[in-house]
């Protein structure tokens, strides 16, 4: 198994359906919400494509050496 995949965890990515912001927001978090970030769509332009037309999806992710969240691949839907 790839060394990165050994250290991944699953995050949920969802686009906000309602916001007071000027543009749609993407929410990204893990199940216990120990990682929880929000980005405007312009900061993550590839994210809408990664979701493939869905409003939410699950991805394997890891924190790189700088502490930046990196999405690796799609993950199966979760119950949370």
MITORMAR-970607 format. One record per residue: residue in three letters; x, y, z of N, C-alpha, C, O, CB in turn. Coordinates in steps of 0.1 Angstrom, whole numbers. Glycine has a CB too. Example, Ala and Ser with C-alpha at 12.3 -4.5 7.8 and 13.67 -1.06 7.14 Angstrom:
2
> ALA/132/-57/78/123/-45/78/132/-33/78/142/-33/85/113/-45/90
> SER/128/-22/71/137/-11/71/129/0/79/134/11/80/141/-6/57
END
This chain:
80
> UNK/8/-12/0/0/0/0/9/12/0/19/13/7/-10/0/12
> UNK/5/22/-7/12/35/-8/13/41/6/4/40/14/4/45/-17
> UNK/25/46/9/27/52/23/18/63/26/14/64/38/42/57/23
> UNK/14/71/17/4/82/20/-9/76/24/-16/81/33/3/91/8
> UNK/-14/66/16/-27/60/19/-28/54/33/-38/53/39/-30/49/9
> UNK/-16/49/39/-16/44/52/-20/55/63/-24/51/73/-2/38/55
> UNK/-17/67/59/-20/78/69/-31/87/65/-32/98/70/-7/87/70
> UNK/-40/82/57/-52/90/53/-63/88/63/-64/78/71/-56/87/39
> UNK/-73/97/62/-85/96/70/-96/101/61/-93/107/50/-84/105/83
> UNK/-108/99/64/-119/103/55/-125/117/60/-127/119/71/-130/92/56
> UNK/-127/125/50/-133/138/52/-146/139/43/-147/133/33/-123/150/49
> UNK/-155/147/48/-167/150/41/-165/164/35/-161/173/41/-180/149/50
> UNK/-168/165/22/-168/178/15/-182/181/11/-188/173/4/-158/178/3
> UNK/-187/193/14/-200/197/10/-200/211/7/-193/220/13/-210/193/21
> UNK/-209/215/-3/-210/229/-7/-222/234/1/-232/227/3/-213/230/-22
> UNK/-220/246/6/-231/252/14/-243/255/6/-242/261/-5/-226/265/22
> UNK/-255/251/10/-267/254/2/-272/268/5/-279/274/-3/-277/243/6
> UNK/-269/273/17/-274/286/21/-262/293/28/-255/287/36/-286/286/30
> UNK/-259/306/23/-248/313/29/-251/328/28/-258/332/20/-234/309/23
> UNK/-245/335/37/-245/350/37/-233/355/30/-232/367/28/-246/356/51
> UNK/-224/346/26/-212/350/19/-215/354/4/-226/351/-1/-201/339/19
> UNK/-206/361/-2/-208/365/-16/-208/354/-26/-214/355/-37/-198/375/-20
> UNK/-201/343/-23/-200/331/-32/-202/318/-24/-200/318/-11/-187/331/-39
> UNK/-205/307/-31/-207/295/-23/-195/291/-15/-183/294/-19/-210/284/-33
> UNK/-197/284/-5/-186/280/4/-185/264/4/-196/258/4/-188/285/19
> UNK/-173/259/5/-171/245/7/-167/242/21/-158/248/27/-160/240/-3
> UNK/-174/233/27/-171/229/41/-164/215/40/-169/206/33/-184/228/50
> UNK/-153/214/47/-145/201/47/-142/198/61/-137/206/69/-132/203/39
> UNK/-146/185/65/-144/181/79/-143/166/80/-149/159/72/-155/187/88
> UNK/-137/162/91/-137/147/94/-148/144/104/-155/153/109/-123/143/100
> UNK/-150/131/106/-162/127/115/-162/134/129/-172/139/133/-162/112/116
> UNK/-151/133/136/-151/140/149/-150/155/149/-150/161/159/-140/134/158
> UNK/-148/160/137/-147/175/135/-135/181/142/-134/192/145/-159/182/139
> UNK/-124/172/143/-112/177/148/-105/185/137/-96/193/140/-103/166/154
> UNK/-109/182/125/-105/190/113/-117/196/107/-126/188/103/-96/182/103
> UNK/-118/209/106/-130/215/100/-126/229/94/-121/238/101/-141/218/111
> UNK/-127/230/81/-123/242/74/-134/246/64/-142/238/60/-110/239/66
> UNK/-134/258/60/-143/263/51/-136/272/41/-127/280/45/-155/272/58
> UNK/-139/270/28/-132/278/17/-143/284/8/-153/277/5/-122/269/10
> UNK/-141/296/3/-149/301/-8/-146/293/-21/-135/288/-23/-148/316/-10
> UNK/-156/291/-29/-154/283/-41/-143/288/-50/-136/280/-56/-167/284/-50
> UNK/-140/301/-50/-129/306/-58/-115/301/-53/-105/301/-60/-129/321/-58
> UNK/-114/297/-40/-102/293/-34/-99/278/-38/-88/273/-37/-102/294/-19
> UNK/-109/271/-41/-108/256/-45/-116/254/-57/-126/246/-57/-113/247/-33
> UNK/-112/259/-69/-121/258/-81/-122/244/-86/-132/241/-93/-115/267/-92
> UNK/-114/235/-83/-114/221/-87/-124/213/-79/-128/202/-83/-101/215/-86
> UNK/-129/218/-68/-137/210/-59/-151/207/-64/-155/196/-62/-139/218/-46
> UNK/-157/216/-72/-170/213/-78/-169/201/-87/-177/192/-88/-176/225/-85
> UNK/-158/201/-95/-155/189/-104/-153/177/-96/-158/166/-100/-143/192/-113
> UNK/-146/178/-85/-143/166/-77/-156/160/-72/-157/147/-70/-133/169/-66
> UNK/-165/168/-69/-178/163/-64/-187/157/-75/-197/150/-72/-186/175/-57
> UNK/-183/160/-87/-191/154/-98/-206/157/-99/-214/148/-102/-189/139/-98
> UNK/-209/169/-96/-223/173/-96/-231/171/-83/-242/175/-82/-230/166/-107
> UNK/-225/164/-74/-231/162/-61/-230/174/-52/-221/182/-54/-226/149/-54
> UNK/-238/175/-41/-236/186/-32/-227/182/-20/-222/190/-13/-249/190/-26
> UNK/-224/168/-19/-215/164/-9/-208/151/-14/-213/144/-22/-222/161/5
> UNK/-196/149/-8/-189/136/-11/-179/134/-1/-176/142/8/-182/138/-25
> UNK/-173/122/-1/-163/118/9/-150/115/2/-150/109/-9/-168/105/17
> UNK/-139/118/8/-126/117/2/-116/112/12/-117/115/24/-121/130/-4
> UNK/-106/105/8/-95/101/16/-86/114/16/-84/120/5/-87/88/12
> UNK/-80/117/27/-72/129/28/-61/127/38/-61/118/46/-81/142/33
> UNK/-51/136/38/-40/136/48/-35/150/50/-38/159/42/-29/127/44
> UNK/-28/152/61/-22/165/64/-7/164/59/0/155/63/-23/169/79
> UNK/-3/173/50/10/173/45/20/179/56/16/182/67/12/181/32
> UNK/33/179/53/43/184/62/40/198/67/45/202/78/57/183/56
> UNK/33/206/59/30/220/63/17/221/71/13/232/75/30/229/51
> UNK/10/209/73/-2/209/79/-14/213/70/-25/215/75/-2/219/91
> UNK/-12/213/57/-22/216/47/-29/203/44/-23/193/41/-16/222/35
> UNK/-43/204/43/-51/193/40/-50/189/25/-52/198/17/-66/195/44
> UNK/-47/177/22/-46/172/8/-56/161/6/-57/151/13/-32/167/5
> UNK/-65/163/-4/-74/152/-8/-67/142/-17/-60/146/-27/-87/158/-15
> UNK/-69/129/-15/-62/119/-23/-71/113/-33/-68/112/-45/-56/108/-14
> UNK/-83/108/-29/-92/101/-38/-105/100/-32/-107/103/-20/-86/86/-41
> UNK/-115/97/-40/-129/95/-35/-129/83/-25/-121/74/-26/-138/92/-47
> UNK/-138/84/-15/-140/74/-5/-155/70/-6/-163/78/-11/-136/79/9
> UNK/-158/58/-1/-172/54/-1/-180/63/8/-175/69/17/-173/39/5
> UNK/-193/64/5/-202/73/13/-202/67/27/-200/55/30/-216/72/7
> UNK/-203/77/37/-203/73/51/-217/76/57/-225/83/51/-192/82/58
> UNK/-219/71/69/-232/73/75/-233/85/84/-243/88/90/-236/61/83
> UNK/-222/93/84/-222/104/93/-224/117/84/-224/128/90/-209/105/101
END
